[in-house]
Amino acid sequence: MTIEKKAYRAAIVHSIADPAEVVVEASYEYFEDGLMVVENGKITAVGHTRDLLGSLASDVEVVTYTDALITAGFIDTHIHLPQTGMVGSYGEQLLDWLNTYVFPVERQFADPGHAAEVSDIFIKELLRNGTTTALVFGSRHKESVDAFFTAAEKLNLRMIAGKVMMDRNAPDYLVDTAESSYVDSKALIERWHGKGRLHYAVTPRFAPTSTPEQLTLAGQLLTEYPDLYMQTHISENLKEVEWVKALFPERKNYLDVYDHFKLLGERSVFAHGVHLCDQECERLAETGSAIAFCPTSNFFLGSGLFNLPMAERHKVNVGLGTDVGGGTSFSILQTLNEAYKVMQLQGAKLSPFKSLYLATLGGARALRLEDKIGNLHEGTEADFVVLDFNATPLLSYRMKQATSIEEKLFVLMTLGDDRTVSETYSAGVLVHKR
């Protein structure tokens, strides 16, 4: 086997623990002049250049970045492939917005050519913004997931996706049936799950658009394939919560609907969770399920403010989601900008190191992939990004005033966007260069 070995020199920072669980200083590693060694797609060493450079063989190429920061690739735990074409659509709350904007664009994904075209655009946007792993909703059409996985496989990306299951309370042109959603999902699982770095997620859109029969079959898939993911929405909007109560009056709360159909587990991710109660958070923690915190879409659709301190208090795993197209940016940096404001409005703080955690290791833990991605430890996959301190004139000027890595991270998360991402690597291969 050919050994491909290369080293990367720059300032390096990565998250190693949740700042909510340890003292802040123990939540990250920072090397002002750092070196990271990558061999055959995996990280073999990371540390201070002074400690590692002398041990490198003379033929190992060292790529040096100045005024730049290397960190783990960003992880987006909630995003919609079909909504790429309607991101930034004006002026509705969740339920009206779905009918006005979302469902019509999702209809187009019955066409394999359209699905392939949008998948290419979508993946390029992820990589331009430094996102190396995403948990992705397709449309209800098998073609959407086939197209996405085909594009992701070509770049050897670690991606998770699923076909939306939706057999009621949607336009006739967009619903499937309980049986067809099971059969289509099973075919996609057999074709894609575990192929390369790809994983499948059972994907009921949300409780109001699935009959009990469909939710039962979704739970059956998770039983038949225990290492699958499950993704859905929960408690995003108050009208949605009331709708769920009316549709499932026998259940004690929104989460209990999913719990009843055996959809909670260590690889289950529930997007939003804006209006969860303590009892629901307790149950999420008991089952190892995670929440995707989606600040830009919650602002944009007027849904409310996610209570991160409550989730932390109950030790619920939390990742970060852009939620494109309710969310207004593919940029994890811009999403962190909005997350900071969400916390401020609740009288709480979001430190730069907690933000780094949410964008990287927190997302990996939500997806049970922390042994592979989300940090730069020896043995992990070399998914990483290079952030440019001089990406814009204002960023360059502001960085010159920054005196600590904490301040630099905060500046990147408030002034940074896709322009800040100089390079993105997946399994040690350059997949985006600005």
C-alpha positions in Angstrom: 0.0 0.0 0.0 1.3 3.5 -0.9 1.8 5.6 2.2 0.6 9.2 1.7 2.0 11.4 4.4 1.9 15.1 4.8 2.1 17.6 7.6 0.3 20.9 8.1 1.7 23.8 10.1 -0.4 26.7 11.5 -2.1 27.7 14.7 -4.2 24.7 15.6 -7.2 24.4 18.0 -9.6 21.6 18.6 -12.3 20.7 21.2 -11.6 17.8 23.5 -14.5 18.1 26.0 -17.8 19.9 26.6 -17.1 23.2 28.5 -20.4 22.6 30.4 -18.8 19.4 31.9 -15.2 20.5 32.6 -13.4 23.7 33.3 -13.0 25.7 30.1 -9.2 25.3 30.0 -9.7 21.5 29.9 -12.2 21.7 27.0 -9.7 22.4 24.2 -6.1 22.0 23.0 -4.4 25.0 21.4 -1.0 25.1 19.6 0.0 28.6 18.6 2.6 27.2 16.3 1.1 23.7 15.7 1.9 20.8 13.4 -0.6 18.1 12.4 0.6 15.0 10.6 -1.7 13.1 8.3 -1.1 9.6 6.9 -3.4 7.8 4.5 -6.4 9.9 5.5 -5.9 9.8 9.3 -4.2 12.0 11.8 -1.1 10.4 13.2 0.2 13.3 15.4 -0.8 16.8 16.5 1.1 19.1 18.7 3.6 21.9 18.9 5.9 22.2 15.9 8.9 22.3 18.1 8.1 18.9 19.4 7.1 17.2 16.1 9.0 18.7 13.3 12.4 17.1 14.0 10.8 13.6 14.0 9.5 13.9 10.4 11.3 12.2 7.6 13.0 14.5 5.2 10.7 13.6 2.3 7.5 14.5 4.1 6.0 17.7 2.7 5.1 20.4 5.3 2.3 22.7 4.2 2.6 26.0 6.1 -0.2 28.5 6.6 0.4 32.0 7.9 -2.3 34.0 9.7 -4.5 31.0 9.7 -6.2 28.5 12.1 -6.7 24.8 11.6 -9.6 23.1 13.4 -11.7 20.0 12.9 -14.2 20.0 10.1 -17.6 21.5 11.0 -20.6 19.2 11.6 -24.1 20.2 10.6 -26.6 18.0 12.5 -29.7 19.3 10.6 -30.1 20.5 7.0 -32.4 20.0 4.1 -31.1 19.2 0.6 -34.3 20.0 -1.3 -34.6 23.5 0.3 -31.4 24.8 -1.3 -33.4 26.4 -4.0 -35.7 28.3 -1.7 -33.4 29.4 1.1 -34.2 33.0 2.2 -37.9 32.9 1.2 -39.9 35.7 2.8 -42.3 36.1 5.6 -44.1 33.0 7.0 -44.3 30.9 10.1 -43.5 27.2 10.0 -46.7 25.6 8.8 -47.6 28.2 6.2 -44.0 28.3 5.1 -44.0 24.6 4.4 -47.0 24.8 2.2 -46.0 28.0 0.4 -42.3 27.3 -0.3 -41.0 24.0 0.8 -43.4 21.4 -0.6 -43.4 22.9 -4.2 -39.6 22.7 -4.4 -39.5 19.2 -3.0 -41.8 18.1 -5.7 -39.0 18.6 -8.3 -36.8 15.9 -6.7 -38.8 13.2 -8.5 -36.6 14.1 -11.4 -33.1 12.4 -11.0 -31.5 15.0 -13.1 -32.7 17.8 -10.9 -31.8 15.9 -7.8 -28.2 15.4 -9.1 -27.8 19.1 -10.0 -29.0 20.3 -6.6 -26.9 17.7 -4.8 -23.8 19.0 -6.5 -24.6 22.6 -5.6 -25.5 21.6 -2.0 -22.3 19.7 -1.4 -20.1 22.4 -2.8 -21.8 24.9 -0.5 -21.2 22.6 2.5 -17.5 22.3 1.6 -17.1 26.0 0.9 -18.3 26.7 4.4 -16.1 24.1 6.0 -18.8 21.5 6.7 -17.3 18.0 6.3 -20.2 16.0 7.8 -24.0 16.7 7.7 -27.2 15.0 8.7 -29.3 15.6 5.7 -33.0 15.4 4.9 -33.8 14.4 1.4 -37.3 14.7 -0.2 -39.8 11.9 -0.1 -38.3 10.6 -3.4 -35.7 7.9 -3.4 -34.0 9.9 -6.2 -33.0 12.7 -3.9 -31.0 10.3 -1.6 -29.5 8.4 -4.5 -28.2 11.6 -6.0 -26.9 13.0 -2.7 -25.0 9.8 -1.8 -23.6 9.4 -5.3 -22.1 12.9 -5.1 -20.8 12.4 -1.5 -19.3 9.1 -2.3 -17.2 10.6 -5.1 -15.5 12.9 -2.6 -15.3 10.2 0.1 -17.3 12.4 2.5 -18.7 11.2 5.8 -22.3 12.0 5.3 -25.7 10.8 6.7 -29.0 11.2 4.9 -32.5 9.7 4.5 -35.6 9.8 2.4 -38.4 11.8 4.0 -41.3 9.6 5.2 -44.6 11.5 4.8 -48.0 9.9 4.3 -50.5 12.5 5.4 -51.1 16.3 5.9 -49.1 17.2 2.8 -50.0 17.8 -0.9 -51.2 14.7 -2.8 -48.2 15.1 -5.1 -45.8 14.7 -2.2 -47.1 12.0 0.1 -46.0 8.4 0.1 -47.7 5.5 1.9 -46.6 3.7 5.1 -45.7 0.6 3.0 -44.0 2.5 0.1 -41.9 4.6 2.6 -40.7 1.4 4.3 -39.9 -0.4 1.0 -38.1 2.7 -0.5 -36.1 3.3 2.7 -35.1 -0.3 3.0 -33.9 -0.3 -0.6 -31.8 2.8 0.1 -30.4 1.3 3.3 -29.3 -1.8 1.4 -27.7 0.3 -1.3 -25.9 3.0 0.7 -25.7 2.4 4.5 -22.1 1.6 5.5 -20.8 2.1 1.9 -17.5 4.0 2.3 -18.2 6.8 4.8 -21.9 7.0 4.2 -24.8 6.3 6.7 -28.5 6.1 6.4 -31.0 7.9 8.6 -34.7 6.8 8.9 -36.4 10.2 8.3 -40.1 10.7 9.2 -40.5 14.4 8.5 -42.3 15.2 11.8 -45.2 13.6 13.7 -48.0 15.5 11.9 -47.1 14.2 8.5 -46.8 10.5 9.4 -49.7 8.2 10.3 -49.2 5.8 13.3 -48.7 3.0 10.7 -45.8 4.9 9.1 -44.2 5.7 12.4 -44.5 2.0 13.4 -42.7 0.9 10.2 -40.0 3.6 10.8 -39.4 2.0 14.2 -39.3 -1.4 12.6 -36.5 -0.3 10.3 -34.5 0.8 13.3 -35.0 -2.7 14.8 -34.0 -4.5 11.6 -30.9 -2.3 11.2 -29.7 -1.4 14.7 -26.8 0.9 13.6 -29.1 3.2 11.5 -29.7 6.9 12.4 -33.1 8.4 12.9 -33.8 12.1 12.3 -37.0 14.2 12.6 -38.3 17.5 13.9 -39.7 18.2 17.3 -41.3 21.2 19.1 -40.2 23.8 16.7 -43.3 26.0 16.7 -46.1 26.5 19.2 -48.8 25.8 16.5 -47.0 22.6 15.6 -47.0 21.5 19.2 -50.7 22.1 19.5 -51.3 20.2 16.3 -49.4 17.2 17.6 -51.5 17.2 20.8 -54.7 17.1 18.6 -53.4 14.3 16.4 -52.1 12.2 19.2 -54.3 13.0 22.3 -53.3 9.8 24.0 -49.7 10.7 24.3 -48.5 12.8 27.2 -46.2 15.1 25.2 -44.6 15.6 21.7 -41.5 13.4 22.5 -43.8 10.7 23.8 -45.2 10.2 20.3 -41.8 9.3 19.0 -41.0 7.3 22.1 -44.2 5.2 21.7 -43.1 4.2 18.2 -39.6 3.3 19.3 -37.8 6.1 17.5 -35.6 7.2 20.4 -32.0 5.9 20.7 -28.4 6.7 20.7 -28.4 7.6 17.0 -31.6 9.6 17.1 -31.4 13.4 16.4 -34.4 15.7 17.0 -34.2 19.0 15.3 -35.1 22.3 17.1 -36.6 21.3 20.5 -37.4 25.0 21.1 -40.5 24.2 23.3 -39.4 21.0 25.1 -40.1 20.5 28.8 -37.8 19.2 31.5 -39.5 15.8 31.3 -38.8 15.5 27.6 -35.1 16.5 28.1 -34.8 13.8 30.8 -36.1 11.2 28.4 -33.8 12.3 25.7 -30.8 12.0 28.0 -32.0 8.6 29.2 -32.1 7.2 25.7 -29.0 8.9 24.5 -30.9 10.9 21.9 -29.7 14.3 20.7 -31.0 17.7 19.8 -29.9 19.8 16.8 -29.8 23.5 17.9 -30.9 25.5 14.8 -30.7 29.2 15.8 -31.0 30.9 12.3 -34.2 29.1 11.3 -35.8 29.6 14.8 -35.2 33.3 14.4 -36.2 33.5 10.8 -39.5 31.6 11.2 -40.3 33.2 14.6 -40.3 29.9 16.4 -38.6 30.9 19.6 -35.3 30.5 21.5 -33.7 27.1 22.2 -33.0 26.6 25.9 -29.4 25.3 25.8 -28.9 25.6 29.6 -31.9 23.3 30.2 -30.4 20.7 27.8 -27.1 21.0 29.5 -28.7 20.6 32.9 -30.2 17.3 31.8 -27.0 16.2 30.0 -28.6 16.0 26.6 -26.2 15.7 23.6 -26.6 18.9 21.5 -25.2 19.5 18.0 -25.6 22.5 15.7 -27.8 22.7 12.6 -28.0 25.3 9.9 -31.4 24.0 8.9 -31.1 25.4 5.3 -33.7 26.4 4.0 -35.5 27.7 7.1 -32.0 28.6 8.2 -30.5 31.4 6.1 -26.9 30.3 5.7 -24.8 27.2 5.1 -22.1 28.8 7.2 -21.5 27.2 10.6 -19.7 30.4 11.6 -22.7 32.5 10.9 -24.9 30.0 12.6 -22.7 30.4 15.7 -23.1 34.1 15.4 -26.9 33.7 15.7 -26.5 31.1 18.5 -24.6 33.6 20.6 -27.5 36.1 20.2 -30.1 33.4 21.2 -28.2 32.9 24.4 -27.8 36.7 25.1 -31.6 37.1 24.7 -32.1 34.6 27.4 -29.6 36.2 29.8 -27.0 33.5 29.2 -23.6 33.3 27.6 -22.2 31.2 24.8 -18.4 31.1 25.1 -16.2 30.7 22.1 -15.0 27.3 23.3 -18.6 26.1 23.8 -19.3 27.4 20.2 -16.3 25.4 19.0 -17.6 22.4 20.8 -21.1 22.6 19.3 -19.7 23.0 15.8 -17.3 20.1 16.0 -17.0 17.6 18.9 -20.6 18.3 20.1 -21.9 17.4 16.6 -19.8 14.3 16.5 -21.1 13.2 19.9 -24.7 13.8 18.8 -24.0 11.5 15.9 -21.9 9.0 17.9 -18.9 9.6 15.7 -16.5 11.2 18.1 -14.0 8.4 17.6 -13.8 9.4 14.0 -14.5 13.1 13.5 -15.1 16.3 15.4 -11.5 16.5 16.9 -7.9 16.2 15.8 -6.8 13.4 18.1 -4.3 10.8 16.8 -6.2 8.1 14.9 -9.2 10.2 13.9 -10.1 10.8 10.3 -8.4 13.9 8.8 -11.5 16.0 8.2 -10.3 19.6 8.9 -10.6 23.2 7.8 -8.2 26.0 7.4 -9.6 29.4 8.5 -8.0 32.6 7.1 -7.5 35.5 9.5 -7.2 37.8 6.5 -10.3 36.7 4.6 -11.8 40.2 4.5 -10.2 43.6 5.3 -12.3 44.1 8.4 -11.5 40.6 9.7 -7.8 41.2 9.1 -7.9 44.5 10.9 -9.9 43.1 13.8 -7.6 40.0 14.2 -4.6 42.3 14.7 -6.3 43.6 17.9 -7.0 40.1 19.2 -4.7 38.9 21.9 -5.9 35.4 22.8 -7.2 32.3 21.0 -10.5 32.8 22.8 -10.8 36.3 21.3 -9.8 35.1 17.9 -12.4 32.3 17.9 -15.1 34.8 18.9 -14.1 37.2 16.1 -14.2 34.3 13.6 -17.6 33.3 14.8 -19.1 36.9 14.6 -17.3 38.3 11.5 -16.6 35.0 9.6 -18.5 33.3 6.8 -17.7 31.2 3.7 -14.9 33.6 2.8 -13.1 32.7 6.0 -12.8 29.1 4.9 -9.5 28.9 2.9 -9.4 25.1 2.5 -11.5 22.1 3.5 -10.1 18.6 3.8 -11.9 15.3 3.9 -10.0 12.2 4.9 -6.8 14.1 4.2 -7.8 15.1 0.7 -8.3 18.7 -0.3 -12.0 19.0 -1.3 -12.3 22.8 -1.4 -9.9 25.6 -2.0 -11.1 29.2 -2.0 
